[in-house]
């Protein structure tokens, strides 16, 4: 890819990504490498051999460091040695249902690990721009039909949501205590709605669950078919994070703070509608609903108000939900049919960012 527009700000720059072995992190690391950034990733190894990170061979393309964000000393020494100019913090325990099974690890990673990132940056003067990714679930969810704004109340019913709200509070404390008077340094939190796209193999996520079921000739089992989410392609929030990072670098005082990245309300779909669309795209598969009376709480309605990003960053989603679902299904179909994952990923990157150039 040829980097034009705001992407050109990353050419030749040192960029550190935590969580680069995860779904969003692997797309971000590959994109930055493609446009000519000097990329280092710091993360635990992928949980599964079947991962976007492994399919791309990212360990051979970038500076790949296997490390835990909970290991404060290792993280700090890695950052001090690499001396990045940009940091994207994506490392997290990101699954709601897992947070009920193992709440301590969820809080250790999402709060303690995030604190370690901030502390490492506090002692690393090379960093000029930090995008600290949390979640749309950091808001106290009242099941409103309208979107949450950046100044709405934080909270969380489940341990995952609570950990992300706590990570936001830790960030705010560091921003006020240590970063407010640090010249030429901008830091912001980024909150995005549910992302989908090729290469996601996590458990308990609707798209990977659908894909596995279709591949294994099993019915797609839905727990909460009526739940709605602001579905968006993984490249939508990533484009927002990258744009925000460049603005933080150029004008820290104007862009530090919190930002939502999500689609308009017209792009909300139910879990059932997502599954039905994927089945139709594959022309294969069936759907069943499993009602578990003892299941843990999961939000039914969740949407973000992104007016701040729309107006002040001039960021807009590029793909509507129908195109997003088509591109997602097509990624898996192509790879299942023998296409190289790097080639499919690169083609979708070019398709998306050609609209921004």
Secondary structure by P-SEA (a helix, b strand, c coil): ccccccccccccbbbbbcccccaaaaaaaaaaaaaccbbbbbccccccccccccccccccccccccccccaaaaaaaaaaaacccbbbbccccccaaaaaacaaaaaaaaaaaaaaaaaaaaacccccccccccccccccccccccccccccccccccaaaaaaaaaaaaaaaaaaccccccccbbbbbbbbcccccccccccccaaaaaaaaaaacccccccccccccccccaaaaaaaaaaaaaaaaacccccccbbbbbbcccccccaaaaaaaaaaaaccbbbbbbbcccccccccbbbbbcccccccccccccccaaaaaaaaaaaaaaaaacccaaaaaaaaaaaaacccc
